[in-house]
Amino acid sequence: MATGTLLRWLRDGQNAFNAALHDLAEELDRATDPTNYQRRREVLRSWSLSSEIWNEIITRLPPVPGPVRPNLDDRVRQEASAFVWAYVTGGEPLFAPRHVEAEQPPEVRQVWRERRANTWFQLSRPDALNHYTALRRLLCQHGDALIEKIESGTSTPIR
């Protein structure tokens, strides 16, 4: 590469880089207040989907054809809670509070831990079964409502 070509490439590359930095700085200046994920995690520190809210969510699921019904027990409620927690806080679901699980006897907690990845996979995969797609949509709607409550600073309990 000739020296002139190299200098032109460096100059043009530097100009493009500077322009990109300038655009990013302007975008950040226009942005509203940044999301305080730490605050969201603090608010949801002792949170999980209550049985009442869980029942409300699962009754809104579309019917599943055929004789086999999906398992929507407390183990799935725990994983749904972790899903919502991760959605709201931007955190890793493995760090989500596990209050529903903590209430179980040790042998049940062990079985739940072994099945955790399967439920998370079903909730997060892009080509999920219709049932999990609908459940994910409802959980995200609940997460959006939690975000709104947290961001507005309402004094109502976070559920």
Disulfide bonds with the S-S distance in Angstrom:
none
